[in-house]
């Protein structure tokens, strides 16, 4: 399942998508890689997926306080021009390729 966190307004669409079929909360690591590399602290790992009540494994989510301001929270990682989504720290750090951005 693709969990989408973010919003759409007059200036654009700002979403982070996490493929919960791929994300395992980095159980093989001490700290989830997306949590570790995000300078804005956008991500957290929860024990149960709030989007899928039948799933009981850990999964990364976007913290509630960042969901309506992702444009600003993620701005420091997105250069003004010429960036590729694949080069964003959270996308690069995810060992399972579960994270993507819409902008």
N, C-alpha and C positions, 0 to 999 in steps of 0.2 A: 504494500500500500504506500502511496506517496502522501506524506503529511506536508501540508503547505502552511507556512506561517508568514504573515505579513499583511499588506493592505494595498489598495489601489486608490489613488486620488487624482486630482487634475494634472499633476506633474508626471504621473507614470504609475507603473505597477512594480511593487517592491515585495518580492517573496523569496524566502529560502525554502527549498523543498528538501525533505529528508525521506529517502526510500527506506521505510521501516523493514522491508524484507532483506535489505542489505546491512542495515545498521544493527550492530550487536552491543552498542555502548562501549566498545573497545574493552571487552572483558579480559582480553589478554594483556592489557596494559594497566599500569597503576592509575593513570588518569586518561580519560577519553581524549584523543588527539585534537578534536575540534575545540574542546574546552581549553586545552593546554595552549593552543596557538592563537585563540581569538583575543585580541587586545581589548575589546569592548565587553567581554564577558557575556556574549549573546547566548551561548549554549549551556545546557546542563544535561546531565544524564539522570533519568528516573528509572525506578525499578519496574514499573508497569506502564505500558503505553497508554496514555489517556485517550488516544484516538482509536485504539483497538482493545476493548476490554477482555478479549480472549487471550491476548498475548501477555505472557508473564516474564519475559526476558527484559533486561535493561535496554534502553533506547535513548538516543540523544533527542532533545527537543529545543526549541527556541524559548527562552525565558519569557514569561508573560509581559514583563515590563519593557521588552524590546520589540514586541510584535507590531506595535503601531508606530514605531519610529525606526524601522530598519534602514531606511534611507540615510538617516543620520548616524545610527550606531555603526553601520558598516562602511561609512564614508572614508574612514582612515585607511582602509585596505584597498580602496578602489581609486586608482589614479584617474585624473581628469579625462585622459584619452589613451587609447592604445592598449588597454588592458584586456586580458582574456579571462573569462570566468574560471578556466582551468588553473590559472595562476593565483587565484585568491588563496590565502593561507588555510582557511578551513577546508576548502575543496581539495587542495593538495595534500593536506595532512590526513584526510580520511582514508584509512587503509582499505576500506571496502567500497569506495566510490559512491557513497550514499548521499552526499550533499551536493546541491546545485543552487544557483541563484537565478532569478528571472531577469535581472537587469545588468 
